[in-house]
Amino acid sequence: MATKTTTSTKKSTIRPLGDRVLVKRAEAEARTAGGILLPESAKDKPKEGTIIAVGEGRTLDNGSKSVFSVKNGDRILFSAYAGTEVKYGGEEYLIMREEDILGVIG
């Protein structure tokens, strides 16, 4: 008698809540401008990334939701200590408030 194994094809994701966004940080540079290779310990974490998901917005006093000024796919700049680092599915992400975003690139 053969046993059947089933695998779920449903992919779970991270959905930020409120006025938070999910960001995939940009890769750190492996070389300096002069061409010197940097070890992992010497690389600065970039302060830019791409928005993967946005929450539903902050609830305002009148009960409505605030509107985000950024959207999925936007490349952003953020402050050095912004957000909380999260590791999910082998990938590293940041979850941060919209107010921690300094600007949109492009």
N, CA, C and O atoms as a printed pandas DataFrame, in Angstrom:
     atom_number atom_name residue_name chain_id  residue_number  x_coord  y_coord  z_coord
0              1         N          MET        A               1    0.836   -1.168    0.000
1              2        CA          MET        A               1    0.000    0.000    0.000
2              3         C          MET        A               1    0.891    1.245    0.000
3              4         O          MET        A               1    1.752    1.397    0.866
4              5         N          ALA        A               2    0.682    2.115   -0.956
5              6        CA          ALA        A               2    1.475    3.330   -1.079
6              7         C          ALA        A               2    0.833    4.442   -0.264
7              8         O          ALA        A               2   -0.390    4.548   -0.179
8              9         N          THR        A               3    1.664    5.250    0.317
9             10        CA          THR        A               3    1.130    6.400    1.045
10            11         C          THR        A               3    1.256    7.640    0.181
11            12         O          THR        A               3    2.214    7.816   -0.570
12            13         N          LYS        A               4    0.289    8.462    0.312
13            14        CA          LYS        A               4    0.249    9.693   -0.469
14            15         C          LYS        A               4    0.722   10.855    0.388
15            16         O          LYS        A               4    0.301   11.005    1.534
16            17         N          THR        A               5    1.590   11.664   -0.168
17            18        CA          THR        A               5    1.977   12.885    0.532
18            19         C          THR        A               5    1.460   14.068   -0.256
19            20         O          THR        A               5    1.607   14.136   -1.477
20            21         N          THR        A               6    0.874   14.963    0.435
21            22        CA          THR        A               6    0.365   16.159   -0.233
22            23         C          THR        A               6    1.121   17.364    0.288
23            24         O          THR        A               6    1.475   17.435    1.465
24            25         N          THR        A               7    1.357   18.285   -0.583
25            26        CA          THR        A               7    1.999   19.528   -0.180
26            27         C          THR        A               7    1.061   20.677   -0.485
27            28         O          THR        A               7    0.353   20.684   -1.492
28            29         N          SER        A               8    1.077   21.617    0.386
29            30        CA          SER        A               8    0.226   22.784    0.200
30            31         C          SER        A               8    0.888   23.741   -0.783
31            32         O          SER        A               8    2.074   24.044   -0.654
32            33         N          THR        A               9    0.136   24.210   -1.750
33            34        CA          THR        A               9    0.668   25.177   -2.703
34            35         C          THR        A               9    0.367   26.602   -2.270
35            36         O          THR        A               9    0.794   27.554   -2.924
36            37         N          LYS        A              10   -0.354   26.753   -1.186
37            38        CA          LYS        A              10   -0.680   28.086   -0.687
38            39         C          LYS        A              10    0.565   28.701   -0.063
39            40         O          LYS        A              10    1.173   28.114    0.831
40            41         N          LYS        A              11    0.936   29.869   -0.530
41            42        CA          LYS        A              11    2.115   30.561   -0.031
42            43         C          LYS        A              11    1.676   31.610    0.981
43            44         O          LYS        A              11    0.849   32.471    0.679
44            45         N          SER        A              12    2.239   31.531    2.186
45            46        CA          SER        A              12    1.895   32.541    3.182
46            47         C          SER        A              12    2.855   33.713    3.057
47            48         O          SER        A              12    4.013   33.542    2.677
48            49         N          THR        A              13    2.370   34.892    3.375
49            50        CA          THR        A              13    3.160   36.104    3.245
50            51         C          THR        A              13    3.025   36.941    4.510
51            52         O          THR        A              13    2.203   36.654    5.380
52            53         N          ILE        A              14    3.835   37.964    4.593
53            54        CA          ILE        A              14    3.745   38.921    5.700
54            55         C          ILE        A              14    2.885   40.087    5.240
55            56         O          ILE        A              14    3.140   40.675    4.189
56            57         N          ARG        A              15    1.874   40.420    6.018
57            58        CA          ARG        A              15    1.003   41.554    5.710
58            59         C          ARG        A              15    1.154   42.584    6.823
59            60         O          ARG        A              15    0.717   42.339    7.948
60            61         N          PRO        A              16    1.770   43.745    6.527
61            62        CA          PRO        A              16    1.941   44.760    7.564
62            63         C          PRO        A              16    0.596   45.341    7.996
63            64         O          PRO        A              16   -0.342   45.413    7.203
64            65         N          LEU        A              17    0.514   45.748    9.245
65            66        CA          LEU        A              17   -0.722   46.311    9.794
66            67         C          LEU        A              17   -0.599   47.821    9.964
67            68         O          LEU        A              17    0.502   48.359   10.079
68            69         N          GLY        A              18   -1.736   48.488    9.979
69            70        CA          GLY        A              18   -1.780   49.931   10.227
70            71         C          GLY        A              18   -0.979   50.728    9.227
71            72         O          GLY        A              18   -1.096   50.528    8.018
72            73         N          ASP        A              19   -0.151   51.646    9.743
73            74        CA          ASP        A              19    0.635   52.528    8.870
74            75         C          ASP        A              19    2.047   51.988    8.641
75            76         O          ASP        A              19    2.989   52.762    8.471
76            77         N          ARG        A              20    2.191   50.681    8.636
77            78        CA          ARG        A              20    3.506   50.065    8.435
78            79         C          ARG        A              20    3.668   49.543    7.009
79            80         O          ARG        A              20    2.695   49.230    6.322
80            81         N          VAL        A              21    4.942   49.461    6.585
81            82        CA          VAL        A              21    5.275   48.936    5.262
82            83         C          VAL        A              21    6.311   47.822    5.422
83            84         O          VAL        A              21    7.098   47.824    6.369
84            85         N          LEU        A              22    6.300   46.883    4.493
85            86        CA          LEU        A              22    7.272   45.797    4.449
86            87         C          LEU        A              22    8.283   46.140    3.368
87            88         O          LEU        A              22    7.908   46.385    2.221
88            89         N          VAL        A              23    9.576   46.160    3.730
89            90        CA          VAL        A              23   10.633   46.617    2.826
90            91         C          VAL        A              23   11.687   45.527    2.667
91            92         O          VAL        A              23   12.100   44.900    3.642
92            93         N          LYS        A              24   12.118   45.311    1.425
93            94        CA          LYS        A              24   13.263   44.447    1.128
94            95         C          LYS        A              24   14.455   45.370    0.961
95            96         O          LYS        A              24   14.511   46.165    0.024
96            97         N          ARG        A              25   15.424   45.257    1.894
97            98        CA          ARG        A              25   16.595   46.132    1.874
98            99         C          ARG        A              25   17.453   45.835    0.646
99           100         O          ARG        A              25   17.569   44.682    0.231
100          101         N          ALA        A              26   18.053   46.876    0.064
101          102        CA          ALA        A              26   18.961   46.718   -1.076
102          103         C          ALA        A              26   20.214   45.982   -0.620
103          104         O          ALA        A              26   20.568   46.019    0.558
104          105         N          GLU        A              27   20.884   45.313   -1.555
105          106        CA          GLU        A              27   22.110   44.579   -1.251
106          107         C          GLU        A              27   23.251   45.546   -0.963
107          108         O          GLU        A              27   23.351   46.603   -1.586
108          109         N          ALA        A              28   24.111   45.178   -0.015
109          110        CA          ALA        A              28   25.281   45.997    0.316
110          111         C          ALA        A              28   26.329   45.863   -0.783
111          112         O          ALA        A              28   26.466   44.809   -1.402
112          113         N          GLU        A              29   27.059   46.940   -1.013
113          114        CA          GLU        A              29   28.116   46.941   -2.021
114          115         C          GLU        A              29   29.243   46.003   -1.588
115          116         O          GLU        A              29   29.646   46.016   -0.424
116          117         N          ALA        A              30   29.750   45.194   -2.511
117          118        CA          ALA        A              30   30.826   44.255   -2.214
118          119         C          ALA        A              30   32.195   44.867   -2.466
119          120         O          ALA        A              30   33.199   44.331   -1.998
120          121         N          ARG        A              31   32.260   45.983   -3.197
121          122        CA          ARG        A              31   33.520   46.653   -3.518
122          123         C          ARG        A              31   33.418   48.132   -3.193
123          124         O          ARG        A              31   32.341   48.727   -3.233
124          125         N          THR        A              32   34.561   48.705   -2.873
125          126        CA          THR        A              32   34.623   50.151   -2.685
126          127         C          THR        A              32   34.746   50.799   -4.051
127          128         O          THR        A              32   34.895   50.104   -5.055
128          129         N          ALA        A              33   34.686   52.123   -4.101
129          130        CA          ALA        A              33   34.842   52.839   -5.367
130          131         C          ALA        A              33   36.221   52.597   -5.969
131          132         O          ALA        A              33   36.383   52.661   -7.187
132          133         N          GLY        A              34   37.221   52.319   -5.123
133          134        CA          GLY        A              34   38.573   52.045   -5.595
134          135         C          GLY        A              34   38.788   50.601   -6.013
135          136         O          GLY        A              34   39.881   50.253   -6.461
136          137         N          GLY        A              35   37.780   49.753   -5.879
137          138        CA          GLY        A              35   37.866   48.368   -6.321
138          139         C          GLY        A              35   38.279   47.378   -5.253
139          140         O          GLY        A              35   38.540   46.217   -5.571
140          141         N          ILE        A              36   38.348   47.792   -3.998
141          142        CA          ILE        A              36   38.741   46.893   -2.914
142          143         C          ILE        A              36   37.535   46.054   -2.504
143          144         O          ILE        A              36   36.452   46.592   -2.276
144          145         N          LEU        A              37   37.717   44.736   -2.407
145          146        CA          LEU        A              37   36.649   43.839   -1.962
146          147         C          LEU        A              37   36.444   43.993   -0.457
147          148         O          LEU        A              37   37.405   44.044    0.310
148          149         N          LEU        A              38   35.184   44.065   -0.051
149          150        CA          LEU        A              38   34.864   44.216    1.365
150          151         C          LEU        A              38   34.367   42.899    1.939
151          152         O          LEU        A              38   33.553   42.225    1.307
152          153         N          PRO        A              39   34.842   42.509    3.139
153          154        CA          PRO        A              39   34.275   41.329    3.801
154          155         C          PRO        A              39   32.888   41.669    4.353
155          156         O          PRO        A              39   32.549   42.842    4.514
156          157         N          GLU        A              40   32.096   40.647    4.640
157          158        CA          GLU        A              40   30.726   40.864    5.150
158          159         C          GLU        A              40   30.706   41.766    6.376
159          160         O          GLU        A              40   29.815   42.605    6.509
160          161         N          SER        A              41   31.678   41.605    7.277
161          162        CA          SER        A              41   31.680   42.375    8.524
162          163         C          SER        A              41   31.942   43.866    8.302
163          164         O          SER        A              41   31.603   44.681    9.161
164          165         N          ALA        A              42   32.534   44.233    7.172
165          166        CA          ALA        A              42   32.873   45.637    6.914
166          167         C          ALA        A              42   31.816   46.365    6.093
167          168         O          ALA        A              42   31.889   47.583    5.928
168          169         N          LYS        A              43   30.839   45.633    5.579
169          170        CA          LYS        A              43   29.824   46.265    4.727
170          171         C          LYS        A              43   28.820   47.040    5.570
171          172         O          LYS        A              43   28.349   46.557    6.600
172          173         N          ASP        A              44   28.502   48.249    5.118
173          174        CA          ASP        A              44   27.436   49.028    5.750
174          175         C          ASP        A              44   26.106   48.541    5.202
175          176         O          ASP        A              44   25.985   48.232    4.017
176          177         N          LYS        A              45   25.102   48.475    6.081
177          178        CA          LYS        A              45   23.772   48.110    5.594
178          179         C          LYS        A              45   23.203   49.299    4.845
179          180         O          LYS        A              45   23.178   50.410    5.375
180          181         N          PRO        A              46   22.746   49.083    3.623
181          182        CA          PRO        A              46   22.184   50.198    2.856
182          183         C          PRO        A              46   20.933   50.762    3.522
183          184         O          PRO        A              46   20.188   50.045    4.189
184          185         N          LYS        A              47   20.724   52.034    3.329
185          186        CA          LYS        A              47   19.551   52.705    3.884
186          187         C          LYS        A              47   18.537   52.957    2.785
187          188         O          LYS        A              47   17.854   53.981    2.765
188          189         N          GLU        A              48   18.454   51.997    1.870
189          190        CA          GLU        A              48   17.447   52.063    0.815
190          191         C          GLU        A              48   16.920   50.666    0.556
191          192         O          GLU        A              48   17.575   49.669    0.861
192          193         N          GLY        A              49   15.724   50.613   -0.013
193          194        CA          GLY        A              49   15.104   49.333   -0.292
194          195         C          GLY        A              49   13.876   49.504   -1.162
195          196         O          GLY        A              49   13.572   50.600   -1.633
196          197         N          THR        A              50   13.173   48.390   -1.367
197          198        CA          THR        A              50   11.972   48.368   -2.202
198          199         C          THR        A              50   10.785   47.953   -1.343
199          200         O          THR        A              50   10.875   47.001   -0.568
200          201         N          ILE        A              51    9.682   48.661   -1.480
201          202        CA          ILE        A              51    8.470   48.326   -0.725
202          203         C          ILE        A              51    7.838   47.082   -1.325
203          204         O          ILE        A              51    7.564   47.023   -2.524
204          205         N          ILE        A              52    7.611   46.094   -0.478
205          206        CA          ILE        A              52    7.002   44.825   -0.883
206          207         C          ILE        A              52    5.495   44.844   -0.606
207          208         O          ILE        A              52    4.710   44.338   -1.408
208          209         N          ALA        A              53    5.093   45.427    0.525
209          210        CA          ALA        A              53    3.672   45.486    0.888
210          211         C          ALA        A              53    3.426   46.676    1.800
211          212         O          ALA        A              53    4.324   47.117    2.518
212          213         N          VAL        A              54    2.205   47.191    1.767
213          214        CA          VAL        A              54    1.802   48.288    2.651
214          215         C          VAL        A              54    0.592   47.845    3.469
215          216         O          VAL        A              54   -0.196   47.007    3.031
216          217         N          GLY        A              55    0.457   48.423    4.663
217          218        CA          GLY        A              55   -0.690   48.130    5.510
218          219         C          GLY        A              55   -1.943   48.822    5.001
219          220         O          GLY        A              55   -1.954   49.389    3.909
220          221         N          GLU        A              56   -2.992   48.768    5.799
221          222        CA          GLU        A              56   -4.256   49.375    5.364
222          223         C          GLU        A              56   -4.351   50.850    5.704
223          224         O          GLU        A              56   -5.302   51.516    5.295
224          225         N          GLY        A              57   -3.381   51.377    6.446
225          226        CA          GLY        A              57   -3.382   52.794    6.812
226          227         C          GLY        A              57   -3.747   52.989    8.274
227          228         O          GLY        A              57   -4.411   52.149    8.880
228          229         N          ARG        A              58   -3.308   54.098    8.826
229          230        CA          ARG        A              58   -3.601   54.432   10.209
230          231         C          ARG        A              58   -5.053   54.883   10.324
231          232         O          ARG        A              58   -5.565   55.576    9.445
232          233         N          THR        A              59   -5.709   54.490   11.403
233          234        CA          THR        A              59   -7.087   54.911   11.631
234          235         C          THR        A              59   -7.083   56.333   12.190
235          236         O          THR        A              59   -6.466   56.602   13.221
236          237         N          LEU        A              60   -7.775   57.235   11.504
237          238        CA          LEU        A              60   -7.853   58.631   11.913
238          239         C          LEU        A              60   -8.950   58.824   12.949
239          240         O          LEU        A              60   -9.745   57.916   13.192
240          241         N          ASP        A              61   -8.997   59.998   13.558
241          242        CA          ASP        A              61   -9.985   60.287   14.598
242          243         C          ASP        A              61  -11.420   60.142   14.108
243          244         O          ASP        A              61  -12.304   59.774   14.882
244          245         N          ASN        A              62  -11.662   60.430   12.820
245          246        CA          ASN        A              62  -13.030   60.321   12.297
246          247         C          ASN        A              62  -13.386   58.899   11.852
247          248         O          ASN        A              62  -14.478   58.666   11.333
248          249         N          GLY        A              63  -12.467   57.950   12.055
249          250        CA          GLY        A              63  -12.742   56.542   11.726
250          251         C          GLY        A              63  -12.265   56.111   10.347
251          252         O          GLY        A              63  -12.241   54.916   10.055
252          253         N          SER        A              64  -11.885   57.052    9.499
253          254        CA          SER        A              64  -11.398   56.681    8.170
254          255         C          SER        A              64   -9.919   56.289    8.248
255          256         O          SER        A              64   -9.269   56.497    9.273
256          257         N          LYS        A              65   -9.405   55.732    7.180
257          258        CA          LYS        A              65   -8.003   55.306    7.114
258          259         C          LYS        A              65   -7.179   56.354    6.374
259          260         O          LYS        A              65   -7.647   56.965    5.413
260          261         N          SER        A              66   -5.953   56.552    6.832
261          262        CA          SER        A              66   -5.050   57.483    6.144
262          263         C          SER        A              66   -4.602   56.860    4.826
263          264         O          SER        A              66   -4.632   55.639    4.665
264          265         N          VAL        A              67   -4.188   57.700    3.893
265          266        CA          VAL        A              67   -3.743   57.238    2.583
266          267         C          VAL        A              67   -2.221   57.254    2.562
267          268         O          VAL        A              67   -1.603   58.228    2.990
268          269         N          PHE        A              68   -1.613   56.177    2.065
269          270        CA          PHE        A              68   -0.156   56.107    1.975
270          271         C          PHE        A              68    0.354   56.986    0.842
271          272         O          PHE        A              68   -0.307   57.134   -0.186
272          273         N          SER        A              69    1.540   57.570    1.036
273          274        CA          SER        A              69    2.164   58.356   -0.023
274          275         C          SER        A              69    3.149   57.501   -0.817
275          276         O          SER        A              69    3.788   58.000   -1.744
276          277         N          VAL        A              70    3.281   56.218   -0.468
277          278        CA          VAL        A              70    4.130   55.267   -1.193
278          279         C          VAL        A              70    3.271   54.067   -1.591
279          280         O          VAL        A              70    2.170   53.870   -1.077
280          281         N          LYS        A              71    3.812   53.262   -2.530
281          282        CA          LYS        A              71    3.064   52.084   -2.983
282          283         C          LYS        A              71    4.031   50.923   -3.199
283          284         O          LYS        A              71    5.247   51.110   -3.170
284          285         N          ASN        A              72    3.493   49.733   -3.414
285          286        CA          ASN        A              72    4.314   48.558   -3.684
286          287         C          ASN        A              72    5.229   48.826   -4.871
287          288         O          ASN        A              72    4.809   49.410   -5.870
288          289         N          GLY        A              73    6.490   48.395   -4.755
289          290        CA          GLY        A              73    7.446   48.557   -5.843
290          291         C          GLY        A              73    8.263   49.836   -5.787
291          292         O          GLY        A              73    9.253   49.956   -6.509
292          293         N          ASP        A              74    7.880   50.799   -4.947
293          294        CA          ASP        A              74    8.648   52.049   -4.828
294          295         C          ASP        A              74   10.005   51.772   -4.187
295          296         O          ASP        A              74   10.101   51.004   -3.230
296          297         N          ARG        A              75   11.061   52.408   -4.725
297          298        CA          ARG        A              75   12.383   52.370   -4.088
298          299         C          ARG        A              75   12.442   53.548   -3.139
299          300         O          ARG        A              75   12.152   54.680   -3.525
300          301         N          ILE        A              76   12.819   53.286   -1.895
301          302        CA          ILE        A              76   12.774   54.322   -0.866
302          303         C          ILE        A              76   14.109   54.468   -0.142
303          304         O          ILE        A              76   14.952   53.571   -0.165
304          305         N          LEU        A              77   14.276   55.620    0.500
305          306        CA          LEU        A              77   15.361   55.878    1.446
306          307         C          LEU        A              77   14.736   55.943    2.829
307          308         O          LEU        A              77   13.643   56.483    3.000
308          309         N          PHE        A              78   15.435   55.388    3.820
309          310        CA          PHE        A              78   14.906   55.423    5.183
310          311         C          PHE        A              78   16.026   55.705    6.166
311          312         O          PHE        A              78   17.202   55.575    5.824
312          313         N          SER        A              79   15.669   56.091    7.390
313          314        CA          SER        A              79   16.663   56.434    8.399
314          315         C          SER        A              79   17.432   55.192    8.852
315          316         O          SER        A              79   16.962   54.065    8.697
316          317         N          ALA        A              80   18.617   55.419    9.414
317          318        CA          ALA        A              80   19.544   54.336    9.745
318          319         C          ALA        A              80   18.954   53.309   10.711
319          320         O          ALA        A              80   19.202   52.114   10.555
320          321         N          TYR        A              81   18.199   53.735   11.680
321          322        CA          TYR        A              81   17.673   52.820   12.685
322          323         C          TYR        A              81   16.179   52.553   12.516
323          324         O          TYR        A              81   15.492   52.200   13.474
324          325         N          ALA        A              82   15.691   52.722   11.310
325          326        CA          ALA        A              82   14.262   52.552   11.041
326          327         C          ALA        A              82   13.876   51.078   11.039
327          328         O          ALA        A              82   14.639   50.220   10.592
328          329         N          GLY        A              83   12.708   50.808   11.534
329          330        CA          GLY        A              83   12.096   49.509   11.379
330          331         C          GLY        A              83   12.644   48.396   12.250
331          332         O          GLY        A              83   13.585   48.569   13.025
332          333         N          THR        A              84   12.011   47.246   12.087
333          334        CA          THR        A              84   12.368   46.024   12.783
334          335         C          THR        A              84   12.762   45.001   11.750
335          336         O          THR        A              84   12.019   44.757   10.800
336          337         N          GLU        A              85   13.936   44.390   11.925
337          338        CA          GLU        A              85   14.387   43.370   10.985
338          339         C          GLU        A              85   13.637   42.074   11.239
339          340         O          GLU        A              85   13.471   41.647   12.381
340          341         N          VAL        A              86   13.186   41.452   10.151
341          342        CA          VAL        A              86   12.421   40.214   10.216
342          343         C          VAL        A              86   13.001   39.248    9.197
343          344         O          VAL        A              86   13.275   39.634    8.061
344          345         N          LYS        A              87   13.190   37.999    9.593
345          346        CA          LYS        A              87   13.643   36.975    8.657
346          347         C          LYS        A              87   12.466   36.036    8.421
347          348         O          LYS        A              87   11.898   35.492    9.368
348          349         N          TYR        A              88   12.102   35.847    7.154
349          350        CA          TYR        A              88   10.946   35.021    6.820
350          351         C          TYR        A              88   11.211   34.308    5.498
351          352         O          TYR        A              88   11.539   34.953    4.502
352          353         N          GLY        A              89   11.076   33.009    5.482
353          354        CA          GLY        A              89   11.259   32.235    4.260
354          355         C          GLY        A              89   12.664   32.356    3.684
355          356         O          GLY        A              89   12.837   32.325    2.466
356          357         N          GLY        A              90   13.667   32.492    4.544
357          358        CA          GLY        A              90   15.038   32.620    4.080
358          359         C          GLY        A              90   15.411   34.003    3.598
359          360         O          GLY        A              90   16.549   34.215    3.178
360          361         N          GLU        A              91   14.500   34.945    3.642
361          362        CA          GLU        A              91   14.747   36.323    3.203
362          363         C          GLU        A              91   14.701   37.250    4.409
363          364         O          GLU        A              91   14.016   36.970    5.393
364          365         N          GLU        A              92   15.436   38.355    4.326
365          366        CA          GLU        A              92   15.408   39.365    5.380
366          367         C          GLU        A              92   14.614   40.581    4.915
367          368         O          GLU        A              92   14.789   41.063    3.796
368          369         N          TYR        A              93   13.745   41.063    5.785
369          370        CA          TYR        A              93   12.890   42.207    5.495
370          371         C          TYR        A              93   12.966   43.195    6.647
371          372         O          TYR        A              93   13.498   42.889    7.714
372          373         N          LEU        A              94   12.429   44.378    6.416
373          374        CA          LEU        A              94   12.229   45.381    7.455
374          375         C          LEU        A              94   10.751   45.731    7.488
375          376         O          LEU        A              94   10.120   45.887    6.442
376          377         N          ILE        A              95   10.204   45.853    8.679
377          378        CA          ILE        A              95    8.845   46.380    8.836
378          379         C          ILE        A              95    9.005   47.716    9.537
379          380         O          ILE        A              95    9.548   47.790   10.639
380          381         N          MET        A              96    8.526   48.779    8.885
381          382        CA          MET        A              96    8.697   50.123    9.447
382          383         C          MET        A              96    7.439   50.956    9.254
383          384         O          MET        A              96    6.580   50.651    8.427
384          385         N          ARG        A              97    7.363   52.010   10.041
385          386        CA          ARG        A              97    6.264   52.963    9.891
386          387         C          ARG        A              97    6.521   53.846    8.672
387          388         O          ARG        A              97    7.667   54.080    8.288
388          389         N          GLU        A              98    5.452   54.325    8.080
389          390        CA          GLU        A              98    5.590   55.209    6.922
390          391         C          GLU        A              98    6.393   56.461    7.285
391          392         O          GLU        A              98    7.117   56.989    6.442
392          393         N          GLU        A              99    6.275   56.936    8.512
393          394        CA          GLU        A              99    6.988   58.153    8.916
394          395         C          GLU        A              99    8.509   57.971    8.961
395          396         O          GLU        A              99    9.237   58.963    8.993
396          397         N          ASP        A             100    9.014   56.714    8.964
397          398        CA          ASP        A             100   10.456   56.458    8.932
398          399         C          ASP        A             100   11.040   56.557    7.521
399          400         O          ASP        A             100   12.259   56.536    7.348
400          401         N          ILE        A             101   10.166   56.665    6.513
401          402        CA          ILE        A             101   10.619   56.787    5.126
402          403         C          ILE        A             101   10.988   58.240    4.869
403          404         O          ILE        A             101   10.201   59.152    5.123
404          405         N          LEU        A             102   12.212   58.440    4.355
405          406        CA          LEU        A             102   12.708   59.795    4.116
406          407         C          LEU        A             102   12.380   60.290    2.708
407          408         O          LEU        A             102   12.184   61.488    2.506
408          409         N          GLY        A             103   12.320   59.384    1.737
409          410        CA          GLY        A             103   12.038   59.803    0.383
410          411         C          GLY        A             103   11.886   58.626   -0.569
411          412         O          GLY        A             103   12.223   57.489   -0.237
412          413         N          VAL        A             104   11.372   58.920   -1.755
413          414        CA          VAL        A             104   11.190   57.920   -2.810
414          415         C          VAL        A             104   12.228   58.203   -3.883
415          416         O          VAL        A             104   12.410   59.351   -4.289
416          417         N          ILE        A             105   12.917   57.150   -4.348
417          418        CA          ILE        A             105   13.947   57.281   -5.379
418          419         C          ILE        A             105   13.292   57.113   -6.747
419          420         O          ILE        A             105   12.561   56.152   -6.988
420          421         N          GLY        A             106   13.566   58.056   -7.630
421          422        CA          GLY        A             106   13.082   57.947   -9.013
422          423         C          GLY        A             106   11.796   58.575   -9.187
423          424         O          GLY        A             106   11.251   58.571  -10.291
